[in-house]
Amino acid sequence: MTPALRARRILLLHGGLALLLLLCQFVLPDYHHTNFVSIMVLAVYALGYNLLVGYTGLLSLGHAMFFAAGLYGAGMGVHYFAWNPVVAFIAGAAAGLFLAVLVGLVALRTSGVAFMIVTMMFAQAAFLTTLYFNDVTHGDEGLTLTQAARSFALFGTVIDLTNPAIRYNLAWLLLAGALAVMLLVVLSPAGRVLIAIRENEERTRMLGYDVRRYKLAALGVSGLLSGAAGAAYVLFFGYVGSSFAAIPYSIYPLLWVLLGGVGTVAGPVIGTLLMFYLIEIARDYSSSYMIVVGAILLVLVLFFPKGIIGSWRARGQGWIP
Amino acid sequence: MSLGPHLLLAIMEGTVSAFVLAVTALGLSLVFGVMRIVNVAHGEFFMLGAVLAWWLTSLVPEAPFWGFMLALAVAPLLVGTIAIVADRFVLQRLNYQPEATIVATIGLLYILQQAVLSIYGPEARPVVAPINFRIVLPWFGYSGYKLVVVGAAILLLLAAWYGVTRTRFGLIMRATQFDGEIAQAFGIPVKRVYAAVFALGAMLAAAAGVLVVPLQQAHYLMGLDPLLLSFVVVIIGGLDSLKGTIVAAFIIGLSDGIISVFFSPTLAKIIATLAVALVLVFRPNGLFGGKVR
């Protein structure tokens, strides 16, 4: 396959996926319209997670701390300092980046199973911190942002983040941006180095690449995307509480990415969409709906480790990034 | 209460939780040591022990003592059976590949926890202690059952130590731990050893759950704390050192008790989790662990 043909196919697949999501807003009923905003924002989180897990081969079990850094960074800025939502969004994304680099400097000294446990422990410490500073964060009860605090003026027009149409299109913009960032990173020479690290870290080091720096950069971008998703989530839905920092929010991205396809760009988006509705349907039937999470994790790891897009790629579709 | 008695109470509470923690963590440590896998569902085995203890004692409401003895004997067996099934149909199929196994045990965690939620419900239910006497100190009263917990935990730890170091099964286990392939070549049924060790680890957690339930009530979410604290203990104590596990259980149990009494339980857990992350980073084999081969 020529590079030009591959580029065209990649553009067609991911552009098509984005276009489909953009057009969905005209046909979706209200309830699903709101769901899709959640899904698109959470998909950005999944994309960020996948950069680390799927492309760099570092399985994190503590990504909720970066997501929560974005939620709290933006949410507390708006709540306590009346920041403009744009500033708050940037601050939330930056908080995710900052925390990821900080954690990376320590945690990246380990790898494999130890890295999984260290990230899980750090995330648990972060979760407990949100409970400990109950006076500021209000713990499980959380903070609610008013409608007035969630609108801002841009070039003379007022943009109200509680308006469904504005919210949908901004969420779509964020997702499209994140997809573009992922494609750029993954298809760049640096992305190839990340994949090389995943496949054989020692050999990559032998070839003269500074593996530590690449891993730290991957964790940083991953944290940035997770933080951006968290910041967008709190601005769109106006609520942040400790539960977003708890263990399930570290497990969800793993589930979304596994289902869609580890190490694929489009997979996490599809995985998030399917899993969101699976959990939603299970919630209607039973209060112990999290059993679906457990069962699907088991089934994926036992019988379907490549996920949806990954299995498609394995069937002679090697061009899929 | 002044500082002295306060500290005494903290140390006494800390000692009880240290012993329970030592038993739970020992299970995790055995499984990691021999099988080289991290069992994230370990806390759920603890929880199952407690919940089954509630069910079994409720079968004989007229005799709390015998009900509790029944629970202590039967609950670990039931949990061990579940562990063997999980080993056979999940872990064995994954060939004990470390990262896939962690993901699978996360799945197992949710399946067990949510199954208990749907069958047993969201309530926290108490279990009556098998014996009922209070030790009266000048400053505070102290439930005598806590001494029973300590005694039973010591017995379990001694039995585990004897089993690992002095019996034929312990020898086979250590051989498998040392080198699974060579052990296989010498005719040791490695798969069955793995299944037995996984069940044993689960049974230790379940026994700790049974012991703790008269102090703490049975609840479907109670597995998380023992899981995280067991991680802390096993990592600080060295990933395959029996002695280290027990020493670390004491450090963590006591400091957790003291910080909880004087500051806050949340702060105690934050400090413990950060400590473990730092230990893992700077001394990957734990404070007491030997070299990883």
HADDOCK unambig.tbl for C-alpha pairs under 7 A between the chains (distance, minus, plus):
assign (segid A and resid 106 and name CA) (segid B and resid 281 and name CA) 6.73 0.50 0.50
assign (segid A and resid 107 and name CA) (segid B and resid 281 and name CA) 6.48 0.50 0.50
assign (segid A and resid 109 and name CA) (segid B and resid 281 and name CA) 5.96 0.50 0.50
assign (segid A and resid 110 and name CA) (segid B and resid 281 and name CA) 6.05 0.50 0.50
assign (segid A and resid 113 and name CA) (segid B and resid 98 and name CA) 6.92 0.50 0.50
assign (segid A and resid 113 and name CA) (segid B and resid 99 and name CA) 6.50 0.50 0.50
assign (segid A and resid 118 and name CA) (segid B and resid 277 and name CA) 4.99 0.50 0.50
assign (segid A and resid 121 and name CA) (segid B and resid 273 and name CA) 5.45 0.50 0.50
assign (segid A and resid 121 and name CA) (segid B and resid 274 and name CA) 6.85 0.50 0.50
assign (segid A and resid 121 and name CA) (segid B and resid 277 and name CA) 6.21 0.50 0.50
assign (segid A and resid 122 and name CA) (segid B and resid 273 and name CA) 6.91 0.50 0.50
assign (segid A and resid 122 and name CA) (segid B and resid 274 and name CA) 6.39 0.50 0.50
assign (segid A and resid 122 and name CA) (segid B and resid 277 and name CA) 6.78 0.50 0.50
assign (segid A and resid 125 and name CA) (segid B and resid 270 and name CA) 4.87 0.50 0.50
assign (segid A and resid 125 and name CA) (segid B and resid 273 and name CA) 5.98 0.50 0.50
assign (segid A and resid 125 and name CA) (segid B and resid 274 and name CA) 6.45 0.50 0.50
assign (segid A and resid 128 and name CA) (segid B and resid 266 and name CA) 6.28 0.50 0.50
assign (segid A and resid 128 and name CA) (segid B and resid 270 and name CA) 6.21 0.50 0.50
assign (segid A and resid 132 and name CA) (segid B and resid 266 and name CA) 6.23 0.50 0.50
assign (segid A and resid 132 and name CA) (segid B and resid 267 and name CA) 6.88 0.50 0.50
assign (segid A and resid 288 and name CA) (segid B and resid 114 and name CA) 5.13 0.50 0.50
assign (segid A and resid 288 and name CA) (segid B and resid 117 and name CA) 6.15 0.50 0.50
assign (segid A and resid 288 and name CA) (segid B and resid 118 and name CA) 5.85 0.50 0.50
assign (segid A and resid 290 and name CA) (segid B and resid 110 and name CA) 6.47 0.50 0.50
assign (segid A and resid 290 and name CA) (segid B and resid 114 and name CA) 6.39 0.50 0.50
assign (segid A and resid 291 and name CA) (segid B and resid 110 and name CA) 5.55 0.50 0.50
assign (segid A and resid 291 and name CA) (segid B and resid 111 and name CA) 4.91 0.50 0.50
assign (segid A and resid 291 and name CA) (segid B and resid 114 and name CA) 5.29 0.50 0.50
assign (segid A and resid 293 and name CA) (segid B and resid 107 and name CA) 6.89 0.50 0.50
assign (segid A and resid 293 and name CA) (segid B and resid 110 and name CA) 6.92 0.50 0.50
assign (segid A and resid 294 and name CA) (segid B and resid 106 and name CA) 6.88 0.50 0.50
assign (segid A and resid 294 and name CA) (segid B and resid 107 and name CA) 3.68 0.50 0.50
assign (segid A and resid 294 and name CA) (segid B and resid 108 and name CA) 6.00 0.50 0.50
assign (segid A and resid 294 and name CA) (segid B and resid 109 and name CA) 6.98 0.50 0.50
assign (segid A and resid 294 and name CA) (segid B and resid 110 and name CA) 4.69 0.50 0.50
assign (segid A and resid 294 and name CA) (segid B and resid 111 and name CA) 5.12 0.50 0.50
assign (segid A and resid 295 and name CA) (segid B and resid 107 and name CA) 6.09 0.50 0.50
assign (segid A and resid 295 and name CA) (segid B and resid 111 and name CA) 6.44 0.50 0.50
assign (segid A and resid 297 and name CA) (segid B and resid 103 and name CA) 6.98 0.50 0.50
assign (segid A and resid 297 and name CA) (segid B and resid 104 and name CA) 6.51 0.50 0.50
assign (segid A and resid 297 and name CA) (segid B and resid 107 and name CA) 5.16 0.50 0.50
assign (segid A and resid 298 and name CA) (segid B and resid 104 and name CA) 5.23 0.50 0.50
assign (segid A and resid 298 and name CA) (segid B and resid 107 and name CA) 5.35 0.50 0.50
assign (segid A and resid 301 and name CA) (segid B and resid 100 and name CA) 6.44 0.50 0.50
assign (segid A and resid 301 and name CA) (segid B and resid 104 and name CA) 6.47 0.50 0.50
assign (segid A and resid 302 and name CA) (segid B and resid 94 and name CA) 6.82 0.50 0.50
